């Protein structure tokens, strides 16, 4: 199961996201939940880098448990493009979880 955590500050701005695990909703290469979550995460990070021109801190390990951590805390969190891209990511992730809840959980935390 994929476990996703969206971290927010006290102003409600997304400061980081973390995803661990594997969906295991289908055979390797045919796992639509994994594909959906991967596309959302990669597109969001690419958008932040190429559209908002910001460089988040990224940690990943696909082999040992499917880990992706994207940390935005050292960036200008008030950047409208950054928060818009992260809001879109959060909506998409929650939509995948609403439709495939056996394979992904999403939680939010305030730091």
C-alpha positions in Angstrom: 0.0 0.0 0.0 1.2 3.5 -0.8 1.1 5.8 2.2 1.2 9.5 1.4 1.6 12.4 3.9 1.1 16.0 3.0 2.7 18.4 5.5 1.4 21.9 6.0 2.5 24.8 8.1 0.2 26.7 10.5 -0.8 29.0 7.5 -2.0 25.9 5.6 0.8 26.1 3.0 2.2 22.7 1.9 5.8 22.4 3.1 6.5 18.8 2.1 5.1 15.5 0.9 6.2 12.0 1.6 5.1 8.8 -0.1 6.2 5.3 0.8 5.3 1.8 -0.2 4.0 0.2 -3.4 0.3 0.0 -4.5 0.5 -3.6 -5.6 -2.8 -3.1 -7.4 -1.6 -5.0 -10.5 1.3 -6.8 -12.0 4.6 -4.9 -12.4 4.2 -2.5 -15.4 0.4 -2.7 -15.2 -0.2 -1.2 -11.8 -2.6 1.8 -12.5 -2.5 3.1 -9.0 1.3 3.2 -9.0 1.3 4.8 -12.4 -1.3 7.5 -11.4 0.6 8.4 -8.2 3.9 8.4 -9.9 2.7 10.7 -12.7 1.2 13.1 -10.2 4.3 13.3 -8.1 6.8 13.6 -11.0 4.6 16.1 -12.9 4.3 18.2 -9.7 8.0 18.3 -9.0 8.8 19.0 -12.7 6.3 21.8 -12.7 7.7 23.3 -9.5 11.2 23.2 -11.1 10.3 24.3 -14.6 7.3 26.6 -14.1 7.8 28.1 -10.7 11.6 28.0 -11.2 12.2 26.6 -7.7 14.4 23.7 -6.6 12.8 21.5 -3.9 14.9 19.0 -1.8 14.1 15.5 -3.2 14.9 12.2 -1.6 13.9 8.9 -3.4 14.5 5.2 -3.1 12.4 3.2 -5.5 14.1 -0.1 -4.6 13.6 -0.2 -0.8 10.0 0.5 -0.2 9.2 3.1 -2.8 10.2 6.3 -1.0 9.7 9.8 -2.3 10.1 12.8 -0.1 9.8 16.3 -1.5 10.6 19.1 0.9 9.7 22.7 0.1 10.4 24.2 3.5 13.5 26.1 2.3 11.6 27.7 -0.6 9.4 30.7 -0.7 6.2 29.0 0.6 4.2 32.1 -0.3 5.0 31.5 -4.0 1.6 31.3 -5.7 2.8 28.9 -8.5 4.3 26.6 -5.9 1.2 26.4 -3.8 -1.1 26.1 -6.8 0.9 23.1 -8.2 0.9 21.5 -4.7 -2.9 22.1 -4.3 -3.4 20.4 -7.7 -1.2 17.5 -6.6 -3.1 17.1 -3.3 -6.5 17.1 -5.1 -5.2 14.4 -7.6 -3.8 12.3 -4.9 -7.0 12.4 -2.8 -9.0 11.5 -5.9 -6.9 8.4 -6.5 -7.3 7.5 -2.8 -11.1 8.0 -3.1 -11.3 5.6 -6.0 -8.6 3.1 -5.0 -8.5 3.2 -1.2 -7.4 -0.4 -0.9 -4.1 0.6 -2.4 -3.3 4.2 -1.1 -3.9 6.3 2.0 -3.4 10.0 2.1 -3.2 12.0 5.3 -2.4 15.6 6.1 -0.4 16.9 9.1 0.4 20.3 10.4 3.8 21.0 11.6 
